[in-house]
Amino acid sequence: MTEKESATENLISDAMATPSPAKSMGEPGITPLSPSHIQEETDQVPSGPSFVVVVAIDFGTTSSGYAYAFTKEPECIHTMRRWEGGDPGVSNQKTPTTILLTPDRKFHSFGYAARDFYHDLDPSESKQWLYLEKFKMKLHTTANLSTETDIQAANGKRVKALDIFAYALAFFKEQALKELSDQTGGDFDNNDVRWVITVPAIWKMPAKQFMREAAYKSGLVTRDNPEQLIIALEPEAASIYCRKLRLHQMIDLGTRTTQNGHSPTDNVGGQMTPAKEHGRRNRQSRTFMVENVIGELWSELEEGDRYVVVDCGGGTVDLTVHQIRLPEGHLKELYKASGGPYGSIGIDYEFEKLLCKIFGQDFVDQFKVKRPAAWVDLMIAFESRKRAAAPDRTNPLNINLPFSFIDYYKKFRGHSVEHALRKSNVDFVKWSSQGMLRMNPDAMNALFKPTIDHIIQHLNELFERPEVSNIKFLFLVGGFAESPLLQQAVQVMLQGRSRIIIPHDVGLTILKGAVLFGLDPSIIKVRRSPLTYGVGVLNRFVEGKHPPEKLLVKDGTRWCTDVLDTFIVADQSVALGELVKRSYTPARPAQQVIVIHVYCSERENAAFISEPGVRKCGTLRLDVSGTESGAARREIQTLMQFGDTEIRAMAVDVATQRTVRASIDFLSH
């Protein structure tokens, strides 16, 4: 649009009796050509180049890892090499999601290595280093996430979130390529890898796009080849894996059968021990065989059967409802993903609140900043005791207090930790002469309660929905699913309405499912759209139908501005790869550049782009200057394709076949 045009544009709106309040929303310069709305189901998901191997990265809130399979041997899933380090009482199939940067903000180390190095630094020195953990939650909790969003390190300094995520992905890329090179005996080429990164299903679109941006920045894949990376949804990956489960690979809480070598009279608390033994035996071999058959459990499912996947991780809990479609057993998402920030780190926060109650918030805040490494130590000690909590436990749990905690407290308050405990009258927490906090099991269970209550409340709401009747199975997956307290709570809530199934290696379920998804992305056929999408257009003004403040008169034609022409509405079923096509024509025949703005909203019935909650998420600029259209009205086709977690938009000038593409951008504000 020339300056002169925009000037006349402003004149028109200023001269109007009721200026259109939304003129500032950008100029919608197109109008629907016909009420054409073609939905094409494209069963053909573009296969893209062929890859030699699929590597999936499970980037978790508390722990992370990768697994891979060669496309020639899809039934062999390899989980990554053993990590160096590791904690007593915690199996280290994955590594903690912790990252350490040098004082000049360069990447130093990740996982156990980062934690151990940070821990061994002299306290005066460690203040300069940037140590980050549990940072993935920032993507869920930040309202207006952008590529500039920052996160805080343990020493209080702030760093760009995008850099941290890119460093972490670059670390996994390096580790995986190293392992693949050793396996194949040569330098393994990154172009031969299809990467899969898993994200929670309840994440909003900006967070999902953020992961892709971090992958571009880390060099995992390039922008020219976006198909090389699939963003998979965690519960979907879990669902794909659960289909393959054989009876000896899971625990059925409902029947508590003897399939794991123990009798139905065993208590729930002891449920996990045989699984742990089984895990120990298998730890030497990191290759997991997925038989190319449907598991026995799955063969009980018939066309139209429904099941729920409850993915309980460190940060979030994701609930998804899937339905089975035969003969191929494709999955259809029945109800859009729900859940919230109710992962196991909630228990850590409750422990921190307990410490504040005993020792004072001022001391705890100060201690975290002044002795960050000792604080990390204390949380590690808590973690292994947290895993020992069970409904029927009677003996107390002892948590080691680091020496520097005891020492610093005495300096800070002038009296001992023991004195503080006696004075605090916190029930069930005592001081033991060995220098430990002694927690009565009730005190530990109380720390779990708020988080588990949230999950149960959410499950109750879900099961009350009409779409969620007759659920055959409930799959409990994710690291937090190992908790006997959570298992018992889910059992009590369901009262036998569905069978509860827990895979043995429940913490690796998502990782293995993500590899299977990367080998065959077409397995998920139908998703629910989390948002409404459309474009801003001008419609002919209809008295009585359109609000008067939207009237815009141009060259004698009365237009209604700011109309949102929807392509797809929130919670609508969308087939993977589905194309939605519309035809438009420029409102002014002489337009040289046609600008189409794409908008999204969480509301199903948004009608105008000026409504609250409607935001611009993409722009298509089609330059048609110097071309003549033979037709009386130039036809511009706009297409949107709803893919895995990305949405692509395209505009075509039908007369000249000029095309522009855009990826929908949720991160720029």
C-alpha positions in Angstrom: 0.0 0.0 0.0 1.5 3.4 -1.0 1.7 6.2 1.5 -0.9 8.0 -0.5 -3.3 5.1 -0.3 -2.9 4.8 3.4 -3.5 8.5 3.8 -6.8 8.3 1.9 -7.6 5.2 3.9 -7.3 7.3 7.1 -9.3 10.1 5.7 -12.2 7.8 4.9 -12.3 6.4 8.4 -11.8 9.9 10.0 -14.6 11.4 8.0 -17.1 8.6 9.0 -19.7 9.4 11.6 -18.7 6.3 13.5 -15.1 5.6 12.8 -14.4 1.9 12.8 -12.6 1.3 16.1 -10.7 -1.6 14.7 -9.0 0.3 11.9 -5.8 -0.1 13.8 -6.1 -3.9 13.6 -4.5 -3.8 10.2 -6.3 -3.4 6.9 -8.3 -6.4 5.8 -8.2 -5.9 2.1 -10.0 -9.1 0.9 -13.6 -10.2 0.7 -15.0 -13.7 0.2 -15.4 -14.6 -3.5 -18.1 -17.2 -2.8 -19.1 -19.1 0.2 -16.7 -21.8 -0.9 -15.4 -23.9 2.0 -13.7 -27.0 0.7 -12.3 -29.4 3.2 -10.0 -31.9 1.7 -8.9 -34.8 3.7 -5.5 -35.7 2.6 -4.7 -39.2 3.9 -1.3 -38.8 2.4 0.9 -37.3 5.1 4.0 -36.1 3.2 6.5 -38.8 3.8 9.4 -36.5 3.1 13.0 -37.8 2.7 13.7 -41.2 4.0 15.7 -41.3 7.2 18.1 -44.0 8.5 17.2 -43.6 12.1 14.6 -41.9 14.3 15.9 -40.2 17.5 13.3 -39.1 20.1 14.2 -36.6 22.8 12.1 -36.5 26.0 12.9 -33.1 27.3 11.3 -33.4 30.8 10.8 -30.9 33.6 12.8 -33.0 36.1 14.6 -35.5 33.9 15.4 -36.0 30.2 16.7 -38.6 27.8 16.7 -39.9 24.3 16.0 -43.2 22.5 16.3 -44.3 18.9 15.5 -47.0 16.4 16.9 -47.7 12.9 14.2 -47.6 10.2 15.5 -51.0 9.0 14.9 -52.5 12.5 11.9 -50.7 13.8 11.2 -53.3 16.4 14.4 -52.5 18.3 14.2 -49.4 20.4 17.5 -48.5 22.0 17.5 -46.2 25.1 20.5 -44.0 25.6 23.7 -45.1 27.2 24.0 -45.1 31.0 24.6 -41.6 32.3 27.6 -40.8 34.5 26.7 -40.0 38.0 23.3 -40.9 39.4 21.6 -40.8 42.7 21.2 -43.5 45.3 17.7 -44.8 45.2 16.9 -43.4 41.8 17.4 -45.4 38.6 19.2 -43.3 36.1 17.7 -44.3 32.8 17.4 -40.6 32.2 19.5 -37.7 33.4 18.3 -34.7 35.4 17.2 -31.7 33.3 19.8 -29.4 34.8 22.2 -27.2 32.9 25.3 -25.3 33.9 26.8 -22.2 32.2 30.2 -20.7 32.8 30.4 -17.2 34.4 30.6 -15.8 30.8 27.4 -17.6 29.9 28.9 -20.4 27.7 27.5 -23.9 27.9 29.5 -26.1 30.3 27.5 -29.2 31.1 24.1 -30.9 31.3 22.5 -33.4 33.7 24.4 -35.3 36.4 27.7 -33.8 35.1 26.3 -30.2 35.6 25.0 -31.0 39.0 28.2 -32.7 40.3 30.5 -30.0 38.9 28.3 -27.2 40.3 28.3 -29.0 43.6 32.0 -29.3 43.8 32.7 -25.6 43.1 33.9 -23.4 46.0 30.8 -21.4 47.3 32.5 -18.1 46.5 33.0 -19.3 43.0 29.7 -21.0 42.5 27.9 -17.7 42.8 29.4 -16.7 39.4 28.2 -19.8 37.6 24.7 -20.1 36.2 22.9 -23.3 37.2 19.3 -23.9 36.0 16.8 -26.7 36.8 13.1 -27.3 36.3 13.1 -24.5 33.7 10.7 -26.3 31.3 7.7 -25.1 33.3 8.5 -21.5 32.3 7.0 -22.4 28.9 3.8 -23.5 30.4 3.4 -20.6 32.9 4.5 -17.6 30.8 1.4 -15.9 29.5 3.0 -13.9 26.6 5.9 -16.2 25.7 8.3 -14.9 23.1 11.8 -15.6 21.8 12.9 -12.9 24.3 11.5 -14.6 27.5 14.1 -15.1 30.1 14.6 -17.5 33.1 16.4 -17.2 36.4 19.4 -19.2 37.3 20.1 -20.4 40.9 22.3 -17.3 41.6 19.5 -15.0 40.6 20.9 -13.9 37.2 18.6 -14.1 34.2 19.3 -15.8 30.9 17.3 -16.1 27.7 15.1 -19.2 27.7 15.6 -19.8 24.0 19.4 -20.1 24.6 19.0 -22.6 27.4 16.6 -24.8 25.5 18.9 -24.6 22.4 21.9 -25.6 24.6 20.0 -28.6 25.9 18.9 -29.8 22.5 22.5 -29.3 21.1 23.7 -31.4 24.0 21.3 -34.3 23.1 22.2 -34.0 19.4 25.8 -34.4 20.2 25.3 -37.3 22.6 23.0 -39.2 20.2 25.2 -38.6 17.1 28.2 -39.8 19.1 26.4 -43.0 20.1 25.2 -43.6 16.6 28.7 -43.1 15.2 30.0 -45.6 17.6 27.3 -48.0 16.7 27.7 -47.7 13.0 31.5 -47.3 13.0 31.7 -44.0 11.1 30.7 -40.4 11.4 26.9 -40.4 11.5 25.3 -37.7 9.4 22.7 -35.6 11.1 20.7 -35.5 7.8 20.0 -39.2 8.2 18.2 -38.6 11.5 14.5 -37.8 11.9 14.2 -36.0 15.2 11.2 -36.2 17.5 10.8 -33.9 20.5 7.9 -34.5 22.9 5.9 -31.7 24.6 2.8 -31.8 26.9 -0.5 -31.8 25.0 -1.9 -29.1 27.1 0.9 -26.7 26.1 -0.4 -23.7 24.2 0.7 -23.2 20.6 3.4 -20.6 21.5 5.2 -23.1 23.8 5.1 -25.8 21.1 6.5 -23.3 18.5 9.1 -22.3 21.0 10.5 -25.8 21.1 10.8 -25.8 17.3 12.6 -22.4 17.4 15.0 -23.8 20.0 15.6 -26.8 17.7 16.5 -24.5 14.8 18.8 -22.5 17.0 20.5 -25.6 18.3 21.3 -26.9 14.8 19.2 -30.0 15.4 17.4 -29.2 12.1 17.4 -26.2 9.7 14.5 -24.0 8.7 14.8 -25.2 5.1 14.0 -28.8 6.2 11.3 -28.5 8.9 10.0 -32.0 8.2 13.1 -33.5 9.7 11.7 -32.6 13.2 8.4 -33.8 14.5 6.9 -32.2 17.6 5.0 -35.1 19.3 2.5 -34.8 22.1 3.5 -36.7 25.2 0.2 -38.6 25.9 -0.1 -39.5 22.2 3.4 -41.0 22.3 2.4 -42.9 25.5 -0.7 -44.1 23.8 1.2 -45.5 20.8 3.5 -47.4 23.1 0.7 -48.8 25.3 -0.8 -50.5 22.2 2.3 -52.6 22.0 2.3 -53.7 25.6 2.4 -57.4 26.3 0.9 -58.7 29.5 4.3 -59.2 31.2 5.2 -55.6 30.5 2.7 -54.0 32.7 0.8 -54.0 36.0 -3.0 -54.1 36.0 -4.0 -52.4 39.2 -7.7 -53.4 38.8 -7.2 -57.1 38.9 -3.6 -57.1 40.4 -3.1 -60.4 38.7 -0.1 -62.6 39.3 1.3 -61.7 35.9 4.3 -60.0 37.7 4.8 -62.9 40.0 2.8 -61.7 43.0 -0.6 -62.6 44.3 -3.7 -60.3 44.2 -3.5 -60.0 48.0 -0.3 -57.9 47.8 -0.8 -54.3 48.8 -0.6 -51.4 46.4 2.4 -50.0 48.1 4.4 -53.1 47.2 3.2 -53.0 43.6 6.3 -51.5 42.2 8.9 -53.8 43.6 8.7 -56.7 41.1 8.8 -54.0 38.4 11.9 -52.5 39.9 13.6 -56.0 40.0 12.6 -56.5 36.4 14.0 -53.1 35.6 17.3 -53.9 37.3 17.7 -57.2 35.4 17.0 -55.4 32.1 19.2 -52.4 32.8 22.2 -54.1 31.3 20.5 -54.4 28.0 19.3 -51.1 26.8 17.6 -52.5 23.7 13.9 -52.9 24.0 12.0 -55.2 21.6 8.7 -54.1 20.4 7.0 -57.0 18.9 5.4 -56.2 15.6 2.0 -57.1 16.9 -0.7 -55.5 18.8 -0.4 -56.4 22.6 -2.9 -58.7 24.2 -4.5 -55.9 26.1 -5.0 -54.0 22.9 -6.6 -57.0 21.2 -9.4 -56.7 23.7 -10.3 -53.3 22.2 -13.0 -53.1 19.6 -13.9 -50.5 17.0 -15.0 -47.3 18.8 -13.6 -48.3 22.2 -12.3 -45.5 24.3 -9.4 -45.2 26.7 -7.7 -42.4 28.7 -4.0 -41.7 28.9 -3.0 -39.9 32.1 0.5 -38.7 31.7 1.9 -37.6 35.1 5.3 -36.0 34.7 7.5 -33.7 36.7 5.9 -30.5 35.7 2.5 -31.2 34.1 -0.3 -33.7 34.1 -1.9 -34.3 30.7 -5.2 -36.1 30.2 -6.2 -37.3 26.7 -9.1 -39.4 25.5 -8.5 -41.6 22.5 -10.7 -43.8 20.5 -9.6 -46.8 18.4 -10.3 -46.9 14.7 -10.0 -50.3 13.1 -8.8 -52.1 11.0 -5.4 -50.4 11.2 -6.0 -49.3 14.8 -5.4 -45.7 14.1 -6.0 -43.3 17.0 -8.6 -40.6 17.1 -8.5 -37.9 19.8 -12.0 -37.6 21.3 -11.7 -34.7 23.6 -9.2 -31.9 23.6 -6.3 -32.4 26.0 -6.8 -31.1 29.5 -4.7 -31.1 32.7 -2.5 -28.6 34.3 0.7 -27.8 36.2 0.2 -30.7 38.7 3.4 -32.6 38.2 5.6 -34.1 40.9 7.6 -30.8 41.4 4.5 -29.6 43.3 5.6 -31.9 46.1 9.0 -30.2 46.1 7.3 -26.9 46.5 5.3 -28.2 49.4 8.5 -29.4 51.1 10.0 -26.0 50.6 6.9 -24.4 52.2 7.3 -26.8 55.1 11.0 -25.7 55.5 9.8 -22.1 55.5 7.3 -22.8 58.2 10.0 -24.4 60.4 13.0 -22.2 59.7 11.4 -19.0 58.3 10.9 -17.8 54.7 13.6 -15.2 55.2 16.2 -17.8 56.0 15.2 -20.2 53.2 15.3 -17.4 50.6 18.7 -16.3 51.8 20.1 -19.8 52.0 19.1 -20.6 48.4 21.0 -17.5 47.1 24.0 -17.8 49.5 24.5 -21.6 49.3 22.9 -22.6 46.1 24.8 -25.9 45.8 23.8 -27.0 49.3 20.2 -26.2 48.5 20.5 -28.5 45.4 21.9 -31.2 47.7 19.0 -30.9 50.1 16.5 -31.3 47.3 18.3 -34.4 46.0 18.1 -35.9 49.5 14.4 -35.1 49.6 13.9 -36.6 46.1 15.0 -40.1 47.1 12.9 -40.0 50.3 9.9 -38.8 48.3 10.1 -41.9 46.2 9.9 -44.1 49.3 6.5 -42.6 50.3 3.7 -45.2 50.2 0.1 -45.4 51.6 0.9 -48.2 54.1 4.3 -47.0 55.2 4.6 -46.8 59.0 8.3 -46.1 59.7 9.5 -42.5 59.4 11.5 -41.0 56.5 14.9 -39.4 57.3 16.1 -36.5 55.2 19.8 -35.5 55.5 20.3 -31.8 56.2 23.5 -30.6 54.6 26.1 -29.5 57.1 26.1 -26.0 55.6 22.4 -25.7 56.2 22.8 -26.4 59.9 25.8 -24.2 60.1 24.3 -21.3 58.1 21.1 -21.4 60.2 23.0 -21.1 63.4 24.8 -18.0 62.0 21.6 -16.5 60.7 19.4 -17.0 63.7 21.8 -17.5 66.6 20.2 -20.8 67.7 20.2 -24.4 66.4 18.2 -26.2 63.9 17.0 -28.5 66.7 15.7 -25.5 68.6 13.8 -24.3 65.5 12.1 -27.7 65.1 11.1 -27.8 68.8 9.7 -24.3 68.6 7.9 -24.6 65.3 5.4 -27.1 66.6 5.1 -28.6 63.1 3.5 -31.9 63.6 5.2 -35.1 62.6 8.6 -33.6 61.9 11.3 -34.2 64.4 15.1 -33.8 64.7 17.1 -36.9 64.9 20.5 -36.9 66.6 22.2 -38.1 63.4 21.6 -34.6 61.9 18.4 -35.5 60.0 14.9 -34.3 59.6 12.7 -37.2 60.7 9.4 -37.2 58.9 6.4 -39.2 60.0 4.8 -40.9 56.9 1.7 -38.7 57.5 3.8 -35.6 57.1 5.2 -36.9 53.8 1.8 -37.9 52.6 0.6 -34.4 53.4 3.2 -33.0 51.0 1.7 -35.1 48.2 -1.9 -34.2 49.0 -2.4 -30.8 47.2 -0.8 -32.2 43.9 -2.7 -35.5 44.0 -6.0 -33.7 44.9 -5.6 -31.5 41.8 -5.1 -34.6 39.6 -8.1 -36.4 41.0 -10.3 -33.3 40.7 -9.3 -33.1 37.1 -10.0 -36.8 36.4 -13.4 -36.4 38.1 -14.3 -33.5 35.8 -13.1 -35.4 32.8 -15.1 -38.5 33.6 -18.2 -36.4 34.0 -18.1 -35.3 30.4 -20.5 -37.0 28.0 -17.6 -37.8 25.5 -15.9 -39.7 28.3 -18.3 -42.4 29.2 -17.5 -46.1 28.9 -13.7 -45.9 29.3 -12.2 -49.3 29.0 -8.7 -48.6 30.2 -6.9 -45.8 32.0 -3.2 -45.9 31.2 -1.1 -44.2 34.0 2.2 -43.1 32.5 5.1 -40.7 33.2 7.6 -40.7 36.1 5.1 -39.6 38.7 2.9 -42.6 37.8 5.4 -44.7 39.9 4.1 -43.2 43.1 2.0 -45.7 45.0 0.2 -42.7 46.7 -1.0 -41.5 43.3 -1.9 -45.0 42.1 -4.0 -45.6 45.2 -5.8 -42.2 44.8 -6.7 -43.0 41.1 -8.0 -46.4 42.1 -10.2 -45.0 44.8 -11.6 -42.4 42.5 -12.4 -44.8 39.6 -14.1 -47.4 41.8 -13.6 -50.0 39.2 -15.1 -48.0 36.3 -12.1 -48.6 34.2 -9.0 -50.9 34.4 -5.9 -49.0 35.4 -2.8 -50.1 33.5 0.7 -49.0 34.4 3.6 -50.0 32.0 6.6 -51.4 33.8 9.2 -48.9 32.7 6.6 -46.1 33.1 9.2 -43.3 33.0 10.4 -44.4 29.5 6.9 -45.0 28.1 6.8 -41.6 26.3 10.3 -41.9 25.0 9.6 -45.3 23.4 6.3 -44.2 22.0 7.9 -41.1 20.5 10.3 -43.3 18.6 7.4 -45.4 17.3 5.6 -42.2 16.3 8.7 -41.0 14.4 8.8 -44.3 12.5 5.1 -43.9 11.5 3.6 -40.4 12.0 0.4 -41.3 10.3 -0.7 -43.5 13.2 -2.5 -40.5 14.8 -5.3 -39.7 12.4 -7.6 -37.2 14.1 -6.9 -34.5 16.6 -9.0 -31.8 18.2 -8.0 -28.3 17.3 -7.1 -26.3 20.4 -7.9 -23.0 18.8 -10.2 -21.3 16.3 -8.4 -20.1 13.2 -9.5 -17.7 10.5 -8.6 -14.7 8.4 -9.7 -11.0 8.6 -12.0 -10.0 5.7 -14.4 -7.3 4.6 -18.0 -8.4 4.1 -20.8 -6.5 2.4 -22.5 -4.6 5.2 -25.9 -6.0 6.0 -28.2 -3.6 8.0 -29.5 -5.3 11.2 -27.0 -8.1 11.0 -23.7 -6.2 11.3 -22.9 -3.7 14.2 -23.1 -0.1 12.9 -19.7 0.7 14.3 -18.2 -1.8 11.8 -19.5 0.1 8.8 -16.9 1.4 6.4 -17.9 3.1 3.1 -15.3 2.8 0.3 -15.8 4.0 -3.2 -19.6 4.0 -2.6 -19.6 0.4 -1.4 -20.7 -0.3 2.2 -18.4 -2.8 3.9 -18.4 -4.5 7.3 -14.8 -4.5 8.6 -12.9 -6.8 10.9 -14.9 -9.9 10.1 -13.2 -13.2 11.2 -13.8 -15.7 8.4 -13.1 -19.0 10.3 -11.3 -21.9 8.8 -11.6 -24.2 11.8 -13.1 -23.8 15.2 -11.8 -24.7 18.6 -12.4 -28.4 19.6 -13.3 -29.3 16.0 -12.0 -32.7 14.8 -9.2 -32.2 12.4 -7.7 -35.0 10.2 -3.9 -34.9 10.2 -2.8 -33.0 7.1 -6.3 -31.7 6.4 -6.5 -28.8 4.0 -9.1 -26.1 4.3 -9.4 -23.9 1.3 -11.2 -20.5 0.7 -11.4 -18.2 -2.2 -11.2 -14.4 -1.8 -11.0 -11.4 -4.0 -9.3 -8.0 -3.4 -11.8 -5.4 -2.1 -10.2 -2.9 -4.5 -9.4 -4.3 -7.9 -6.3 -2.1 -8.2 -4.6 -3.5 -5.2 -0.9 -4.3 -5.9 -0.1 -6.1 -2.7 -2.7 -8.3 -1.0 -2.2 -8.7 2.7 -4.0 -11.5 4.5 -3.9 -11.6 8.3 -4.4 -14.9 10.0 -6.0 -14.8 13.5 -6.6 -17.3 16.3 -8.7 -17.5 19.4 -9.5 -20.0 22.1 -13.2 -19.2 21.7 -15.3 -21.2 19.3 -17.7 -18.4 18.3 -15.4 -15.4 17.6 -17.0 -13.3 14.9 -14.7 -10.2 14.7 -11.0 -9.8 14.9 -11.4 -6.9 17.3 -13.0 -9.1 20.0 -11.0 -9.8 23.2 -9.0 -13.0 23.0 -8.6 -12.8 19.2 -4.9 -12.4 18.2 -3.0 -12.1 15.0 -0.8 -15.1 14.5 0.4 -14.9 10.9 0.5 -12.7 7.8 0.5 -13.6 4.1 1.8 -10.9 1.7 1.1 -11.6 -1.9 2.6 -9.2 -4.4 0.4 -9.2 -7.6 1.9 -6.0 -9.1 2.8 -6.2 -12.8 0.4 -9.0 -13.4 -3.0 -8.8 -15.1 -5.9 -11.1 -14.1 -8.1 -12.0 -17.1 -11.1 -12.6 -14.9 -13.3 -9.7 -13.9 -12.4 -10.4 -10.2 -9.0 -11.7 -9.3 -9.3 -14.9 -7.3 -6.9 -15.4 -4.4 -7.1 -18.9 -2.9 -6.1 -19.2 0.8 -5.3 -22.6 2.2 -4.5 -23.8 5.7 -3.1 -27.1 6.5 -3.4 -28.5 9.9 -0.4 -30.7 10.5 1.3 -32.3 13.5 1.6 -29.4 15.9 2.3 -26.8 13.2 -0.2 -25.0 11.0 0.9 -23.8 7.6 -0.9 -21.2 5.6 -0.6 -20.4 1.9 -2.1 -17.9 -0.6 -2.3 -18.4 -4.3 -3.1 -15.9 -7.0 -5.1 -18.3 -9.3 -4.5 -16.3 -12.5 -0.7 -16.3 -12.2 -0.1 -19.2 -9.7 2.0 -16.9 -7.7 2.2 -18.4 -4.2 3.3 -17.2 -0.7 3.6 -19.4 2.3 3.7 -18.6 6.0 4.1 -20.6 9.1 1.7 -19.4 11.8 3.7 -17.4 14.3 2.6 -17.5 18.0 5.7 -16.0 19.5 5.8 -12.4 18.1 3.6 -9.9 19.9 
